[in-house]
Structure formats: C-alpha cells, structure tokens
C-alpha cells in the first residue's frame, strides 16, 4: 500500500494498539472503507505490549466515571470476544490482599465503589478463604473478584486486527502520521508510506495521542509517560499462581501497587512499578526497581522473591495528569473534537484500557454514526479460523501433522516447543511484520528460559530463506538491526 489513489477512506484509525485495533474491528461490521496507520513495524508495539494482561472487573476506578463505565461494559464483552477470536484467556478471579486488619477499611471502600459501578462477583474474604482460593497467597483479609481474568494482550491485538482485515479493513505499518490537513471536510494524513485521505479520523495513538492531536489542531490534553517495570518468573521454577494477587492499592500512588499476575503460559509477572519519565521511549529496566519488585512480591507470596527469573521488561502508561499532581486519577478521553468535526480523540487510555477496549470501540462507532450512515454488513465474519499451538497438542495430533508436513517436526524453539511451520505462518501474517519481535509475539519463540539463545540463529536463517537478507533482520524494526556489515562475501 502506498496511498489511497482511488478514493477516500471513510475512517482512518491512527494507532495499532488494543484500542485502535478494537475500533477497527468494530467498524469493520459496517459497509465502510477503513484504514489503520501504525507508526511502528508491528502492531502492539506501544502501550499494549507492556500490559499485565488482566481482564479487570472495574472496582479500582471511581464510579460514575467514563473509565468505570467502559471497564464494566468491557468486562461483559471481553470473554465472548476473546472466545470468538480464539485468543488465549481464562476467568481466574482475583484477590486484593490486606496484610493486616488496618487494610480492611480500604477493602470495604473498594467493595462499595465496585457495587456502585455494577461490578459483579465481589466479596470480602478472610485468611482461610484466601488460602483456599490461592494457596500461595498470604493475608488477613482480601477483596475477592470472581469475574477478573487474564488474557494474552498482544495476541488479542493481532486477532482484533486480523478480524478487521478479514472483513475488509486495511493496515499500514511503519506509517507514522507526520502532518494533517483538512480540505473540504476531508482529512489529509501525510506519512512516509504516502498520503491518505479520510472523512473521519480516530486518534488512538496512545503515548503520542497529544502529538497527533496537535498536528490536527485538536490538542486539549497532554500525555505524560509513566514507566512500569516488570519481572517474569521461570514457569518451571516451582511457583504456579492461579489468579492475580494485588496489594491494597495505596491512595497516593499513580498505580495499583506491585502486584502478581499469572500468564496464560504459567509464568508470573511481578509489577509494574509506576514512575514518571521524561521521554516516551524510556523503557529502561533498573536493578533498584527489580529488587523492590521482588521484596514487595514476597510479602504477598512468601518465597517468591527468591524464585528464578528469566526476563525483565518495561511498559509505559499514557497519563493525562502531570507528575506534580501525584499522577492520580484522570478519566478517559473519548470525544469528537469541538474544533474539528469528524476528528475523534482517544486519550489517557491506561489501565483498565485493555478491558475497556471493546466498549470504547462501540462508543466510537456511536460517535461516527451520528454524522455518517452506518450500514451493517450482511457478510460480517465475527470469528477467526481455529488455531492451536503445537505445544498444546496431544502426541497423536502432533504425529499426524509431522507426517503431513516435515516443517511441523523441525523444532525452532525448544523452550516453548515451536516448530518451523508455526514460524513460517507467523512470517506470512497479513500485515507484513517480519521482525524477531513480530515472530516472538505470534509464536513465543524467544520467550522461554533461554530467551532466544537457541532459536535466534535459526530464526535468522528462516527469515533469509523467506527472502529477508541478514543485514535487514531487525529485532523490532527501525534501526534495531542485528547485523552491520559482512566479514566476507
């Protein structure tokens, strides 16, 4: 795709995170010409990749806010949506733990807040119930949320985008919006991939939503980046957590405190921290924060601070309140610009943005529908073809696949049991993403104990066999090349 030479798009969505892709998929229900522009070399490369993957119930945000309403509505939508798209997810429940009697009043406040917002399945439980619900956790009291769950965040993003693509939407990667002009009610978006025209624009640029809004002259907000660091346990390290375990959230902290979250694959995430940073690309991991994550995690799950860890990573949150204010509550922005009719800003979509994404997508469709006729497609396909990982199959099914195609028997990633056939399928994704991180998030190559020590050279070979020269192989696109120059020809 170079540019829309043959006409104007009905809607252009800027930003390929979970909210932008949810909007694209929701709009693909209608007879519209749709385009998504993503600045990075793959989807889910921004805020969405640094996500805990928790499907939140909605009791941690003030009742009556847009954030609370979108969270509760999104909770009701997320489980059937993930099931339809074949995205790994599980309703686990969650414990917010008070270590002493002094924390119980705060739990009562959260319970009351959740009930005012209509959050289902909340109750306060005692120490015995905590041990029964989650044997690894320790505490005096806890708020138990039965409807909380977990999901693979980046797989959700890919599935939403692929669903939209199968229903006619277009996606352009490495296409940051660099200029915006308005001519006769049509938006002209300039990118390195060409110029695109659209009747409506949805600004879902995450950390960069304020900068994109300024390009259009619709800047009524500023985004402040907050860094959150994580640690990941070895899934074979002896600790298997059944549900997320959170501390009582502090009143004067921009986050929810250091919490523990199981992944769909059996790891445990420790984190995130929450600290303001100056740069929107500051993804540094620090020894100081890592030690604090371990210490605070050990208070909720004794011994976890000594667990084996295989990786540290960092995410960024797009807050709308400056650090000087303490970085506390600010509501989501989901609104059409008062200055530019047809331009819709989505800003400050931090936690619980993943859970709220399908609800926000419906809100955006309603906003667009007020000025543009939305005709539902008769052939909209809500699901995706079933896909099961080789690692999850039984021996008989594995043998059948290998007998039919030898690529299923060539193991590329030993830690996560990923065969060449799955790598090849990931490289042939509909969006043209071909970096090592693009393969990693689609297959789990490089996510295991050795963190790519075994599979990276083989992945480079496969990329070359698929037509990508080694000197063009990158970790995450852009300038993140793995090789510079040659020792010999």
N, C-alpha and C positions, 0 to 999 in steps of 0.2 A: 504494500500500500504506500503510495507516495502522496496523493492528495485526492480530494473529492472532486474529480474533474467533471463528473456527470451530474452534479446536483448538490443539494444542501442536505445535511443531516437534520433530522427532526430534533434529536437530542444528542449532545456531546457530554460525556461524563469525564471529568478530569480527576484521575487518581485511581489506581488499581489495588486498593486495599479491600478489606472485607466490606466496608460500607459502600464504596464505589461499585464493587462487583455485585453486591446485593441490589443496588439501584439498577444497574444494567440488566440484571436478570429479571427483576420485577417489571421493568419497562418492556422487556422482550415478550411479554404476554400480549402486547398490543401491536397493531399494524403501524410500526414506526421504523424509520431508518436510524440506527443507533451506532454510536462510536464511543469507545473508551480510549483515552490517552493516558499513558503511564510514563513517567519520566525515567524509570529505571529499566534494566534489561530483563526484568521479570515482574510478574505480579507478586503481591505480598512482600515486597522488599522494604517497605517502610515501617509504619507503626505496627501493622498486623503481624509481622514476623516476630516481634518481641512481645508476644502476648502469652499469658498464662494458659489460655485455652479453657477458661472456666465459663460455663453457662450460668450466669448469675440469676438469683431469684428476685432481687430488687429491694432488699431491706436496708441496704447501705447508703441509699440516696434519699434526700428529703421528699416526702410525699407531696404531691401536687406539682412537682417539677416535671418538665418535659423529659428529663433524664429518667425519672421514676416511671413515668407512663410508658416510655419507649422500652424500658427494661422489662416491665411486667408483660407488655404485649409481645415483645420479642421472645420472652421465655415460652409463651404459648405457641409461638411459631417455629422456634428453633428445632425442637426434636423432630416433628414431622418433616421439616425441610431437610435436615441432615439425613434422615432416613431415605427420603426420595432421591437425594443426590448421591447416596452411598458413601457419605463421609463418616469416618470412624467417630463414634460418640458414645457416651454412656451416662445415664442418670445415676449419680453416685450418692447424693446427699452431701451435706457439708456441716462442719462443726466450727462455730466461733467460740473459742475457749477462754474462760476466765480462770486464772490460776488460783485465785483466792476469792473469798466472799466479797471483797471490795469491788470486784468487777461485775457482780450480778446486777446492780442498778443500770449499768450501761447496756447489758444484755436486754433488760426489760425495755429500755428505750428503743433499741433496735427492733425488738418484737413488736412494740406499739407502732413504730414507723412503718414496718413491713405490713402490718394489718391495715393501716390507713391506706396503703397503696394497693391493697388487694392481693398481697403475696400469699400463695397457698402453702400449706405444709410446714408451718413454723411452730416450734415449741421449745421451751427451756427444759433441759435435762440435767440430771445430777451426775456425780462422779461415776457411779456404777453404770449408768446408761452410756456415758462417754466411752468406757472401756468395752462395753458390748457393741456399740456402733463402730468404733475404731480402736482395736486393741493396742495399737502403737501410741495413741494419744493419751496425754495426762492432763487433768484439770479438775477444778472444784465444781464449776458449772459450765454449761455451754448452750448456745442457741443452735438448735438443730434445724437445718433447712432441708426438707426431704426432696425438693424439686431441683436443687442445684445439680449440675453435671459437668462433664468435661467433653471437649471436642478437639480435634486436630485443627488448629486455626488456619494454617496455610493450606491444608487440603480443602478446607471449607472455601477459601478464596478461589482456589483453582476450579473447584466444582461449580461454584456460582458463575464464574466467568465462562466455563465450558458450556454450561447450560444455556447461558445467554447467546454464546456463539452458535450453538446448535439451533437456536431459534432465530438466527439471522443477524445478531449483533456483530460488529467489527471491533477488533482490539489492535492498537498500535503501541508497541513497546519502544523504549528509548525515544520518546516523543514528548519532552517537557514543553509546556506552553511558555513561550518567551515573549509573546505580545498578544494583545487583544484589541480588536477594533470593532465598532458597532456601525453597521451601514444598513439603513433602511429596515431596522428591526432584526437584522441578522448579525450574529456574532462571527467575526473572522479570527481564527486562532492560528497563530504562527508557531510552528515547531521545526526542529531540524529535519523532520520527516516530510515536511511540506506544510501548506496552508489548508486549513479545514474550515468549513462554514457550517453553522448550526443555528436553528431557530431558537433552541433553548440550550442552556448550559447548566450543568450541575457541578459545582466546585466541591469536590470531595478529596482535596489534595493533602489532607492530614496535617503534618507539621508545616507544610508550605501553603496552607489554605489562605493565610493572610497575604502572602506574597502574590498568589494568583488573583486574589480579590483586588489587590492594589493595581495590578495590570489592567483590570477592567474598570477601575474607578468605583469599586464597591467594597471599600475597606473600612468597616465599622468595628473591627476587632483586631487583636494582635495575639499571635500564638507564642507561648513561652515553652521551650522544651524542658522536660524533666527526664533525667536519666534513671533507669531502673536496671540494676544488675541482678543476674540470676546465677545459680549453680545447679548442675544436673548430676544426680547420683548415677552410679553404675546400677543397671537394673538387676544385675546378679550379685549385688553387694549385701544382700540379706535383709533389706528393708522394703516391704511391699505395702504401700499405703492404699487404702480402699477408697478414701474420699478426701477432698480438700480440707485442711485444718488451718484455721486462721486464729490469730490472737484477737482479743478485744481491740477494736480499732481506736487508736488514740485520737483525741479531739483536735490536737494541734499539729497534725501531720497531714501532708498532702496525699498520702497513700493510705493503704489499709493495714499497714504493719507488715512485717516479714512473715509470709505465710508459706504453707507447704501444699503442693498440688501434684497429684499423680498424673502421669501422662497415659495416653492410650496404650503405650508400649511397655509400661511398667517402671519407668524412671520416676524420680521425684524431683520437682522443681523447688528450689529454695529461693525465695524472693517474691517480688522485686523490692529493691531499695527505692528511694524517691528523693532525688536531689536536683535542684535547678542547675542547668548548664548554659553556657553562652552560645554554643554552636549547635545547630540542628543535625550535625553529623558526628557529634561527640559520643561514640559508642565504646569508650574505654572501660575495661574491667580492672578493678583495683584489688590489691591484696587486703587493704584495710576493710573494704566492704565485704569481701569474701569471708573474712574471719568473723565479722559481725553477723552475716547470714547464718553461719554455722552455729554461733553461740545462741542466737535467738531461736533458731530451729530446734536446738537441743532442749530448750525449755518446754516446748510443746510435745516433742517426741524424743525422750531421753536416749542418748547414744547416737543420735543422727549426726551430731557434729563430727563424729569420728568415722562416718560412712565413707566409702570410696567414691570420689567424684571424677567424672570423665570430661567435664567441659564447663566453661563459664561463658556467658554471653550477656548482651545488654540490649535493652529496648528503650525507646523514647516515647514520652507521652505529650500530646499537644494540649497544654493547659491554656485557659483564657484569663487566668489571674496572675499578676506579677508575683515574683518571689517575695517581694517586700510585704505582701499581704498575707504571707504564710502559705500561699499556694492552696487555699482551701476551696470551697465549693464554687463552681460556676456551671451554669446549665448548658446543655447542648444548644447550638445554633442550628436550626433547620428552618430556613426562611428565604423567601424571594426578596431580592434587593429592592429597597424603596427607590433607588436611583436608576436601576436598570431592569425594567420589566423583562421577565424571561430568564434572568440570571438567578440561580438558587445557590446559596452558600450553606455548606455543612461544615461546621467548625467546632473545635473543642470536643471532638468525639473520642474521648478517652474511655476508660472503664466506666460503665459496662457496655462499651460501644459494640463489641462483638455480639453480645446477646441482643442488643437493641437493633442491630443492622437490618434484619428483615422488617421490623416495624418502621424504622426510618425510611426504608425503601418504599413502603406503602404511603408514608407521608409525602414523599417526593412525588410519587405518582399522582396523588391527590392535588398537589400544588400545580403540577403540569397540566392536569386535567381541567383546571379552572379556566385555562385560556387556550386549550388545544383539544380537539376531539380525540378521545382515546377509544379506538375500536378494537375490542378483544379479538385475537386470532382464533380461528376455529381449529387450527392445527398446532397450537402451542403444546410442546412436549415438556412436562414438568420434571421428568426424571432423567437419569443418565444410565448408560449400559452398566450392568453389574461388573465390578472388578474386585477380585480377591487377590491379596498378596500371596506369592509363592510360599512365604514363610508361614502363612496361616493354613495352608492346605494339608490334607492328610497324605500319607505315603502313596496310596493308590492313585489319587488325582495328580500328584507330582509325577509319578511314573508315566501316567498317560500323557501329560504334557511333554515330558522329555522324549518319549517315544515318537511323538508327532513332530517335534522341533528341537534339535540339539541345543539351540540357544537357551532353552529352559534348564539345561543341565550344566551350563557353564557359569559357575558361581563367581560373580564380580566382587560382591561384598560378603565376606564370611561372617562378620559380626551380626549383620541383620538379614543374612540369607537372601541376598538379592541376585537373581540370575541376569544374564545378559539380555534376555528377552524383555525384562521389565525396564532395563536401562534404555534399550532401543525404543521402546514405546514412549518413554519419558522424553527422549530427544526429538521424537516426532510429534510433540504436543502441538495443538492448533495455533499457538501464539509465536512459535519460533524461538522460544527461550532455550539456550544451549550452554549456559554456564555450568560450572560444577555445582553451584548452589541450587540452580534450577533442577538439576538431576537429583541432588540430595533431598530436596523437599518433596519431590514426587516419588522417590523410591526408598529413601532412608540410607542410601549409600553415603558413608562418612559420618553417620550419626551414632555409630556403635562405640564399643570400648576403645578401639584403636584410632577413632576419629579420622578415618581416611588414610591411615598409614599403609593399609594393604590395598585398598581399592583405587586410590587416586591415580597411580600409574596406569592401571588397566582402563580407567575411565578416559584418560588422555588418549590411549590407543584407540578406544572405541570412537571417540569424537573425531579422531583423524580418519578412521575408516568410514565415518559418516560424512566426510567431506570438510572438516574443520581443521586446518593446519595447526600444529602445536603452538606456533607463535601467535595464534589468535585465540587460544584457550584462555579463558578468564575464570576467576573464582566467582565473581558476581557482576560481570560486565564492566563497562567503562575502562578505567586504567588498571584494573586488578589482574593483569596478565600474570601467568605462571612462569613464562619463559621469555627471555630477552636475548635475541641473537642466537647464533649457532656456533658450536665448537668446530664443526666440519660440515661440508656439503655432501 
